[in-house]
Amino acid sequence: MALRYLVTGGAGFIGSAVARHLIGATPHSVLVADKLTYAGNLRNLASIAGDPRYEFAKADICDGARMRALMNDFRPDIVMHLAAESHVDRSIDGPADFIQTNIVGTFSLLQAALGYWRGLAPPQSGAFRFHHVSTDEVFGALGAEGRFTEATPYAPTSPYSASKAASDHLVQAWGHTYGLPIVLSNCSNNYGPYHFPEKLIPLAALNALEGKPIPVYGAGLNVRDWLHVEDHARALQLIAERGRPGQSYNVGGNAERANIDVARQICALIDELAPDARRGPCGGLIRFVADRPGHDLRYAIDAGKMRAELGWEPRETFDSGLRKTVQWYLDNRDWWQSIRAGVYGGERLGAAV
């Protein structure tokens, strides 16, 4: 059955992957709503822009009247909420935007969705879902052992993760108090094509290509569980369509790596795929820099519930996914060169000086 998806933040990294997946692999229709802040980019959606099942609206989730109008006009079966400020370093420098978008914006969107849902007649009202997409960072930091499960207590440590934890709690409350049919998901670190180059993997790859220093925080021993964005997009569709109302689902790539090992693997791939005698081996570009304030040591996701209930497994290993990602940046220089020359050139963020 063809469904109608309203995807907020759909011009961003994960949101655009969802939109491309839905248009490319399903019969569904998609309305992308995005404010087009620095990380929103319509070029991320160029491959589906001509499809009759795709629509775009420039809209701010904090504008409740606009979101209500979009829902009433488009008539979505699923609202998938990905619009968020998402970079920890930026939240350290400027937390106000994170409070406004991630908390106030989620409240505004919930109110719009609640009003829309209450106006639906059966069976559409029973099939409607509000899917809130969040992060594993709401759970805080792990030690050397263990993984986050859906029952892990919340313990956010950065302005970003605190704002996302608040939005998670709002969504759960709207489900519990008002009966809004909600599902939540918390994911590990994503990587893949169209990733805005402020994050570790694209920043390291592009700096290596350009022969610039590759910054690694602290001693590089912080560990993340890496999830390819296209695996995540498949998971999000499953959760939205088959997840149990009121439930949360953890999505992880089962690919833990220390940051220094990620940087070294990227350097090895650049040396192999784009050797440059003038630059020399890219590993020599790695520089340890002052650590991020309050840097969480380790995140790791237990995705057993996804596997048991929804039959989802990541298709990409970290090795296969990283190779594809680096190759994508080599093949799509126009996409990232315009960003590097404009809104973000690779400067340090989040130093909290």
C-alpha positions in Angstrom: 0.0 0.0 0.0 1.3 3.4 -0.9 1.7 5.7 2.1 2.2 9.5 2.4 5.2 10.6 4.4 5.9 14.1 5.8 9.6 14.2 6.5 10.8 17.1 8.6 14.5 18.0 8.1 14.4 16.1 4.9 17.0 18.2 3.1 19.6 17.3 5.8 21.9 14.3 5.9 19.7 11.6 7.4 16.4 13.1 6.2 17.5 13.2 2.6 18.7 9.6 2.8 15.2 8.7 4.0 13.5 10.7 1.2 15.8 9.1 -1.5 15.1 5.7 -0.1 11.3 6.1 0.0 11.1 7.5 -3.5 13.6 5.0 -4.9 12.6 1.8 -3.1 8.9 2.1 -2.3 5.6 3.3 -3.9 5.2 6.0 -1.2 4.8 9.7 -1.6 7.1 12.2 0.3 6.7 15.8 1.3 10.0 17.2 2.6 9.7 20.1 5.0 13.0 21.9 5.8 14.0 25.3 7.0 17.2 25.1 4.9 19.6 26.1 7.6 23.4 25.7 7.0 23.1 21.9 6.9 20.0 21.7 4.8 20.8 21.4 1.1 18.4 20.8 -1.8 21.3 19.3 -3.8 20.9 16.3 -1.4 17.5 15.7 -3.0 18.4 16.4 -6.7 18.2 12.8 -7.7 14.5 12.6 -6.8 13.5 16.2 -7.4 11.7 15.4 -10.7 9.7 12.5 -9.3 5.9 13.2 -9.2 5.7 11.5 -5.7 8.1 14.0 -4.2 7.3 17.5 -3.0 9.3 20.1 -1.1 8.2 22.9 1.3 10.5 25.4 2.9 9.2 25.5 6.4 10.2 25.9 10.0 8.9 23.3 12.5 8.6 26.2 15.0 5.9 27.7 12.8 2.9 25.7 14.1 0.4 27.3 11.7 2.6 26.4 8.7 3.0 22.9 9.8 -0.7 22.5 10.4 -1.4 23.8 7.0 1.1 21.4 5.4 -0.4 18.4 7.2 -4.0 19.4 6.2 -3.0 19.9 2.6 -0.7 16.9 2.2 -2.7 14.5 4.4 0.2 12.4 5.7 -0.1 8.8 7.0 3.3 9.2 8.7 5.1 12.2 10.1 8.8 11.4 10.4 10.5 14.1 12.5 14.2 14.5 11.7 14.5 18.3 11.8 17.0 19.2 14.5 20.2 21.0 15.3 22.6 18.1 15.5 26.3 18.9 16.0 27.6 18.7 19.6 30.4 21.2 18.9 27.9 23.8 17.7 25.7 23.2 20.7 28.7 24.1 22.9 29.2 27.4 21.1 25.6 28.3 20.7 23.0 26.3 22.7 20.1 28.6 22.1 19.4 27.3 18.6 19.3 23.8 20.0 16.8 24.7 22.6 14.6 26.5 20.1 14.6 23.9 17.3 14.9 20.6 19.2 12.6 21.4 22.1 10.3 24.2 21.1 10.2 23.0 17.5 9.3 19.5 18.6 6.5 20.8 20.8 5.1 22.9 18.0 5.2 19.9 15.6 3.5 17.6 18.2 0.7 20.1 18.6 0.2 20.4 14.8 0.3 16.6 14.5 -2.2 16.1 17.4 -4.7 18.5 15.9 -4.3 16.9 12.5 -4.7 13.3 13.9 -7.7 14.2 15.9 -9.4 15.3 12.7 -8.8 12.0 10.9 -11.5 9.4 10.5 -11.0 5.7 10.8 -9.2 3.7 9.5 -6.6 6.5 8.7 -6.6 7.7 12.3 -5.7 4.2 13.6 -2.9 3.9 11.0 -1.3 7.3 11.6 2.1 7.4 13.2 4.3 10.2 14.5 7.9 8.9 14.3 10.5 10.9 16.3 14.1 10.3 15.3 16.7 10.8 18.0 20.2 9.9 19.1 22.0 7.5 21.4 23.7 10.5 23.0 20.6 11.0 25.2 21.8 8.0 27.3 25.1 9.6 28.2 28.4 7.8 28.2 29.4 4.2 28.6 32.5 2.7 30.2 34.6 0.1 28.5 31.8 -2.5 28.6 28.0 -2.7 27.9 25.6 -1.2 25.3 22.7 1.1 25.3 19.3 -0.6 25.3 15.8 0.9 25.0 15.6 0.6 28.8 18.8 2.6 29.5 18.1 5.6 31.7 18.6 9.0 30.1 21.7 10.9 31.2 22.5 13.5 28.6 25.8 15.5 29.0 25.9 18.1 26.2 23.5 20.9 25.3 22.8 18.9 22.1 22.0 15.7 23.9 20.0 17.4 26.6 17.8 19.1 24.0 17.2 15.8 22.2 16.4 14.1 25.5 13.9 16.8 26.2 12.3 16.3 22.8 12.1 12.5 23.4 10.3 13.1 26.6 7.9 15.4 25.0 7.0 12.9 22.3 6.5 10.2 24.9 4.3 12.5 27.0 2.1 13.4 23.9 1.7 9.7 23.3 0.8 8.9 27.0 -1.3 11.9 27.8 -3.1 12.6 24.5 -3.0 9.2 22.8 -1.1 10.4 19.8 0.3 7.2 18.0 4.0 7.7 18.4 7.2 5.7 17.9 10.7 6.7 18.7 14.1 5.7 17.5 17.6 6.4 18.9 20.5 5.8 16.5 24.3 5.6 16.8 26.7 7.8 14.7 25.7 8.0 11.1 28.1 8.3 8.1 27.7 8.1 4.4 27.1 10.3 1.3 25.9 13.9 1.7 27.3 14.2 5.2 27.9 17.8 6.1 31.7 18.1 6.5 31.7 19.3 10.1 31.6 15.7 11.4 34.6 13.5 11.9 34.4 11.2 8.8 33.8 13.8 6.1 36.1 16.3 7.7 38.9 13.8 7.9 38.4 12.6 4.3 38.3 16.1 2.8 41.2 17.4 4.8 43.2 14.4 3.7 42.3 15.1 0.1 43.4 18.7 0.4 46.6 17.9 2.4 45.3 19.8 5.5 45.8 18.7 9.1 43.3 16.2 10.3 42.2 17.1 13.9 41.5 14.3 16.3 40.2 15.3 19.8 42.3 14.4 22.8 44.1 11.1 22.4 41.6 9.8 19.9 40.4 7.1 22.2 36.7 8.1 22.3 34.6 5.2 20.8 31.5 5.5 18.6 29.3 2.8 17.0 29.0 3.7 13.3 25.9 3.2 11.2 25.7 3.7 7.5 23.0 6.3 6.7 21.3 4.1 4.1 21.0 1.2 6.6 19.5 3.8 8.9 17.0 4.9 6.3 15.8 1.3 5.8 15.4 1.0 9.6 13.4 4.2 9.9 10.9 3.0 7.3 10.4 -0.3 9.2 9.9 1.5 12.5 7.5 4.0 11.1 5.4 1.3 9.4 5.7 -1.7 11.6 6.9 -0.4 15.0 4.5 -0.8 17.9 2.9 2.5 19.0 4.4 3.9 22.1 7.7 1.9 21.7 11.2 3.1 21.1 13.8 1.3 19.0 17.6 1.5 19.1 19.4 1.4 15.7 23.1 0.7 15.6 25.6 -0.5 13.1 27.5 -2.9 15.4 30.7 -1.2 14.3 32.5 0.3 17.3 35.7 2.2 16.5 38.0 4.6 18.4 38.2 8.0 16.6 41.9 7.6 16.0 41.3 4.3 14.2 38.6 5.9 12.1 41.0 8.7 11.1 43.8 6.2 10.2 41.4 4.0 8.1 40.3 7.1 6.2 43.9 8.0 5.6 44.6 4.5 4.3 41.7 4.7 1.9 42.7 8.2 0.6 46.2 6.9 0.0 44.8 4.0 -1.9 42.1 5.7 -3.9 43.6 9.1 -4.5 47.3 8.9 -4.0 49.2 12.2 -4.3 53.0 12.2 -4.2 53.1 15.9 -3.2 50.9 15.3 -0.2 52.6 12.0 0.9 50.9 9.5 3.2 47.8 11.0 4.8 48.6 9.5 8.2 51.2 12.2 8.6 48.4 14.8 8.6 46.8 13.6 11.8 47.0 16.1 14.7 45.8 15.6 18.2 44.0 18.7 19.4 42.4 19.9 22.6 39.6 17.7 23.5 35.9 18.6 23.3 34.6 19.9 26.6 32.8 17.1 28.4 33.6 14.6 25.7 31.7 11.3 26.3 34.0 8.3 26.2 32.0 5.6 24.5 28.6 5.0 22.9 27.4 1.5 21.7 23.9 0.4 20.7 22.2 -2.9 21.3 19.9 -3.2 18.3 18.5 -6.6 19.3 14.9 -5.3 19.5 15.2 -4.1 15.9 16.4 -7.5 14.8 13.9 -9.5 16.8 10.7 -7.4 16.1 11.4 -5.9 12.7 14.0 -8.2 11.1 16.4 -5.4 10.4 20.2 -5.9 10.2 22.8 -3.4 8.8 23.9 -4.4 5.3 27.1 -2.5 5.4 30.1 -3.4 7.5 32.2 -0.4 8.6 34.9 -1.4 6.1 32.5 -1.6 3.2 30.5 1.5 4.2 33.6 3.6 4.8 35.1 2.7 1.4 31.9 3.6 -0.4 31.7 6.9 1.5 35.2 7.9 0.7 34.7 7.0 -2.9 31.5 9.1 -2.9 33.4 12.2 -1.8 36.0 11.5 -4.5 33.2 11.3 -7.1 31.2 14.3 -5.9 33.7 17.1 -5.4 31.3 19.7 -6.6 29.0 19.0 -3.7 31.5 19.4 -1.0 33.8 22.0 -2.6 30.9 24.5 -2.7 30.3 23.9 1.1 34.0 24.3 1.9 34.2 27.5 0.0 31.0 28.9 1.6 29.2 28.0 4.8 31.9 25.9 6.4 35.5 25.6 5.6 36.6 23.1 8.3 37.3 25.4 11.2 37.3 24.2 14.8 34.0 24.4 16.5 33.0 23.8 20.1 36.2 24.8 21.9 34.2 26.6 24.6 37.0 29.2 25.0 
